[in-house]
Amino acid sequence: MKIIVGILLGLLVVSCNGDQADNKVISMEDLVGETGAQDDPNGNLSGEDSSRFTPALGGFIRNQLTQFDTLDNQTTHPMDRFGFSQREKLNFISKAEITTKSGPQHPSASLYYYTFSDTLKTKNAFYNWLDCFGKDCHLLKLNEEIKTLETNPVFSLIYDTTIVVIDYRCEDAKFNWKPFEDSIVSRFGSEYNYKLKVGCGGPVSWK
């Protein structure tokens, strides 16, 4: 009888230890995140990580890594609601600081990249974005130049089946973003249908 009781107690101890071990198991998603392994726990990309993007976007990202850190972008954009084929979002944080009224800041830009199956879907997404543009949901007409508009700075290129949007913060407007924007044009091509550029509170210009 004592032998049977001893065996039962032994099984109970093993069972409890097994439960404790199960509770310590960490899933692969907990280790690497839902989108895969990353070199940096904060979500920074390396040159190898950028290979998961399209060649054009991946090449652009790699070119910026000496000047910018990158982080996942979770912000919703109006074009998220329309029929894109592919969507990528990424934040670029300058490694250089600028001085603002609130102290030193690292300027940042939010990139939104969309591809569409055809030109009709591209135009649908683009025109719907213009229908409610900026903070006050202004109806922005195609090629309409406006001096003032309640919005943060924007830089956007619209191609046949690709739309690239960069959103900036007003407090970073004095930062020299031209090399960054020139690199976008160089990587994606100058044969865009529209180039939209908006300053902090305006103006709105087209090229």
N, C-alpha and C positions, 0 to 999 in steps of 0.2 A: 504493500500500500504506500509506504514511504517512497519507494522508487517511482511509482506512478505520479505522486504529488510533486516529486522533484522534477520529473519530466515536464509536467504541466507548467510549473513555475518557470522552467527554462524557456519553454516556448513563448510564455507571456513576455519575458524580458526581451527575447529576440524580436517579437512582434512590435513592442514599444520602440525599440531602437530603430526598427525599419521605418516606423511612422516618422520618427525624428529626422531620419535621413531623407525621406521623401519631402519633408517640409523645407529642406535646405537646397533642393534642386532648383537651379536657375535655368530658365528656358533660353534658347538661342536668341529669341527676340529680345529678352531682357539684356543680353550681352551686347548685341550688335544693332538693336533697333529694328523697326519695321522695314527700313529701306536698305539694310545691309550694313556691313562693317564699315567703320570710319576710323581714320587715323587719329582723330582728336575727339575727346569726350564731349566737347562743345559743339561738334558738328562741322568743324573746319574740313575743307576738302584738300586733298593733295592732287598732284598731277595725275596719279593713277585713278583716283576716285572720279575725276572728270571724264574718264572714258565711258562712263555709263550714260552720258548725254549724247545727243547727235554730234556728228563730227564738227559742225560749225560752232555749236554752243560749247562743246568740250574744248575746242581750240581757243575760243574766246576766254573761257575760264582759266585755262592754263596760262594764257598771256597776262592775266591780271594778278596771279598769285604772288608776284613779287611786291605789288603795291597794295593789295587788299587781302584781308581775311574773308572767308566765306562762311555763312551760316544758313541753315534752312529757313525758308520764308513761309510762314503759315498764314499770312494776311490774305483775305479774300479780295479778289479783283472782280469788277463787273463782268468781264468776259468769261469768268468761271461758269456762268450760267448758260453759255451757248455751246454748240456742238463741235468742240475741238477734238482733234484726233490725238494730240499729245500736248501735255502741259508741264512746264518746269518752272519752279520758283526758287529764287536764291537771293540772299542779301549779301552785299559787298560792303565791308567795313574797312575804311582807309587805315593803313598802318601809321600814317602821318596824322598829327594833331593840328587843329586850328583853334584859335582863341575866340571865344564868343562871350557875350555878356554874362552867361552863367558859368564861364570858366572853360578850360580846355575840353575839346570834344573830338571824337573820331567821326568824321563825316561818313554817312552810309547811304547806300542806294539799293532799292528793291527791284530786282529783275523779274519780269513775267514773260515767259516764252510760250507761244501757242502755235501749233500747226493744225491745218484743216485739210479735209479730204479734197476740197475743190474751191474755186474762187468764189462761188456763191455763198458758201458757208463762211468764208473769210469776210466777205462784205457784210453779211448779216450780223456777225459778231462786232465788227468795226462800227457799223452804223448804229447799232443798238447802244454801244458805248458812248457814241457822240450824242445820242438822244438824251442822256442824263449824265452830263460831264461835270466833274468838279464837286465841291462841297454843297453847292446850292442846286445841283441837278440841272445845270444849264443846257439848253438845247444848242449844241455847237454844230453849226452848219459846215459842210465840207469847204475847205479853203477860206473860211471866214476868219479874218484877222481881227482880234479884239485886244484893246489896250488893257482892260482890267477884267479879272475873273477870279472868283473866290475858289482858289485851288492851290495845291502844292505844285512845285515844279514837276514837269513831265517831259520825257523824251521818248518818242515812239517811231518805229519804222514799220510800214505796212507793205508787205509783198503779196504776191498772188495767193499763196497758201500759208504764209507765215506772218505772225505779228509779234514784234518785240517791243515791250514797254519797260521803261525805267521810271520809277517814282522816286523823287528826292524829298528831303525835308527842307522846309523854308530856312531853318537855321544853318543849313549847309550850303546855301545858295552862293556864298562867296568863294566856296572851294572851286578849284579849277577842274571841272568835269570834262573839259573838251577832249583831252587825250583818251579818256574812257569812252566817250561817245564816238570819237573817230575810230577807235578800235572796233566798236560794234559795227559801224558802217563798213570798215575794211574786211571784217570777218564774214558778215552776211551779204555784202555786196551793195553797190551804189545804184543798182537797178530796181529800187523800191518804187512803189506806186505813190506813196505819200510819206513825208517826214513831218511829224508834228512836234513842235517844241513849245512848251509853256513855262513861263517864269513864275516865281512866287507871287500870286495875286495878279498874274498876267505879265507881259502880253502873251497872246496866242499867235504863233506864226506857223506857216506852212511852206514846204519846199518840195 
